[in-house]
């Protein structure tokens, strides 16, 4: 996966912040918070390989979480970003944490990162990944029609959004059935994501773990396991937020990111730099 093939948006000026979305999403996931971040930082919103406008990886190319970590690291090198602040949601949160453990981040802010769920929930997600593979065998017109049905759209709203989601932001929300096309990046990654456990040793940079209390994809109880594995992390409970909190409460999410960046940029003397 060549870093120059990865599609991204870049806005603002200041210390760099790289935004990484979750499985099946795109850089558009961060649109609600980009303006606030770009007022203080050089913000790079990334389409991970295979999602958004970034091309699918070759069928015979490695395509798992370590491969995505290498791809994002390569993009940062390509753009000349040395130890940027890394921000991720779900899969993107795990990528940010893995890079942080490699010493490649100035700070990490992870919202509902994968890798901290109990074994029973991991097994359940593996079954869901297997079911997604079976669904890929259904003719595409049938998949598209099912995803656009009122029951499926209601499930999407309940699973992906929190209690106080803006009605305008969820009116057209639905699962993207095109992700279940045979051989799609979503299907190739789903089993890896379902079985992933964060176990990287050491993470020296400032870390914030944010979790929506209404997250139905990765329930908030996983935050306790994250705290046990990353003891120095700051934890933020995002009230009324679901699995993609940028839509539910962009102000709090933006402030959480900025606070983490600011903490990383305060030297021992106590004066912030670059702000």
N, C-alpha and C positions, 0 to 999 in steps of 0.2 A: 504494500500500500504506500504509494509515493506521497509524501506530504504536500507536494505542489498540486496534487489532484484534489485535495480537500478544500471544499468550498467554505468560505467564512465571510463574515461582515466585520468591519473594523471602524470604530468610532471613538472620538474623544482623545484626550491627551493626559499624560501622567504615567504613573507606574502601571504596568500591564495587568489586566485581569482577563483570564480565559474562561469562557462559559461552555460547559459540556452538558448536553441534554441526556435524557434517558432512552431506553430501548424503544424503538418505534417512533420516536419524536424527531425534532429537527431544531435548528438554531432558533426558529420562531418561538420556541417555548420560553425564551428569555426576553421577548419583546416587551412585556410589561415592566421590566426593571432596567432596561438598557439605558434609557434617558438619564435616570438618576445616577447610574454608575458612570456613564460617559461624561458627566459634569465634573468628575474628579479623576478619572482614570482612562487609560488607553484600553478599550474594551474590544475583545475578539470573541465573537459568537461563532461557534464551530458546528458544521454539519459533520457528525462522525461518519467515517467511511461506510457507505451503503445506505445512508439515510439522508433525508432532505434532498439537496442537489448534488451531494457527493456521489461519485460513481460507485456501483457495486464492486466489491473486490472480485478478483478472478476466482473461478470455481475451485481451482487447485491451490489457492493462496491460503496461508494460515489466517483464520478468522475467529478469534476468541478474545477474551479480555486482555491477556498479555499482548496480543497483536494490536489491540486498540491503544493500549498504553504506549507501545512503541510508536504508533502512528501519531498520537498527540505530542509525544516528546519530539518526534521528527518535525512536526509542524512548528513547534516552539523554536526549535533550532533554525528552521528555514526562515522564520520571521524575525530572528534575532532577539527572542524573548528569553532573558536569563532569569530563571526562578520567578516566573510570574505568580500572581495570586491565582489559584485554581478554584473554580466553583463548579459544582456538579449536582445534578439531580438523579437519584436512582442509579442506573448504570454509570452515568457521568460522575456521580459522587464517588463510586468505587474507583474509577479511573483516576480521579483527582487524589484520592487517598493513596493509591498505589504509587503515583508519581511523587507525592509528598514523602513517602517512605524511602524513595530513591534519592531524596535531597534535591528534587527538581522543582520545588514550589516555595514561594515566599510565605504563603499561607494556604490553607485549604478550608473551604466552606462547603460542606456536603449536606444536601437536603435529602432525607430518606434514602441513604445509600444502601445498595444491596450488599449482602455479605455478612449480615448480623442476625439473621433469623434463626429460630430454633430448628432442630433437625426435622421435626414433623412438618413444619411449614415449607422447608426446602423440598421435602418429598412431595408435598402437594403441588408445588410449582413445577416439579419435574413431570408430574402427571399432566398438568396443564400444557406444558411444552409438547408432550407427546400428543395430546389432543389437538394442539395447533397443527402439528404435522399431519394428523389425519384429516383435519379440516381443509388442508391444502389440496386434497384430492377431490374436493367438491368443485363442480364447475364454477368458474368465476362469476357468471351472472347470478347464480344462486347465492354465492357468498356476499356479493355486493348488495343484493336485495335484502338479505337477512340483516346485514349490518345497518341498513337504513330503516329498518322497521322500528315503530315506536317502542316496543319492548327493549330492543337492543340499545336504542339511544338512551332510554331511561336507565338501563344498567350502566352505560358508559358514564352518564352524569353522576350516578351514585358512586361508582368506583373511583373515578378520576378527580372529582371535585369535592370541596368541603361544604360546610353548612351555609356559608354566606356568599357563595359564588354569584358574581354578577349575572343576572339572567341573560343578558345579551351575549355573554361569553360562552354560555353553555347551550344556547338555542340550537346551534348547528353541530354540537359535539356528537361524535360517533366514533366507533372503532373503525380503523382503516383496514378494510378487508383485503386491499391490494397487498398488504404486508404478508398475507398468507399464500402468495403465489409460490408455486414449487421452486425451491432453490433460493428463495428470497433471503436477504440479510437477516431479517427478523427471525425466520425459521432456523437459519444457521447459528444464530447467537442464542436462541431461546434456552436451549438445554444448558449451555455454558452459564448463562445468567442464573438459571434456576438452581444449579448446583454450586454456585460460587460461594466461597467462605473467605472473608478477609482475614488474612493471617500474616501480613507483612510485618517484619520485625522493625521496631523503631520508627518514630515519626517526630522529628525534632521541631518542626515549624509550628506556629500557632494553628490550631484546628478548632472549627466550630461545627457541631452537628446539629442541624435543625430538623425537627420532625413535626408534621401535622398531627394533631390529636385525632383527626378524623381520617387518617390515611387507612384505606381499606385494601391497598395493594401490599404494603409492608407495614403492618400495625405498629403503633408507637412503642409497644413493649420491646421491640428490637433495639430501641435507643439505650436501654439498660446494658445490653450486651456490647453495644458500641462503646459505652462508657467504661466497661471493664477492660476492653482491648486497647482503648486509647485513653488512659487515665487523665491526661492533662487537657483533654478536649473540653471546650465550653459547650454546654448544651442549651438549646433554645427550644421551648415548646411553642409550636405555632398553632394557637387556638383557632378553631374553626376551619383549619386548612386540611386539604386532602393530600394526595400523593404528588401533585404538581402545584406547590404552594404559590408559585409565581403568579398564577392566575387568581388565586383566592385572596391573597393579601400582598400585593406587590410592594407596598410601602414597608411593611415589616421585613419582607425578604430582602429588599434593597438595603435597608438599614442594617440588617444582620451581616450582609456581605461587607458593607462599608466599615462596620465596626471591627470585623476580623482583619480587613486590610490595614486599618488604622493601628490596631494592636501590633501587627507585624512590623509596622514602620516606625514604632516608637523605640528608640535605642535605650541603652541602660541609663543615660542621662535624663530621660523622660521627655524630650522634645520630639514631636513628630517630624518626620522628614517626608518631603515629596507631597505634602498636602497643602 
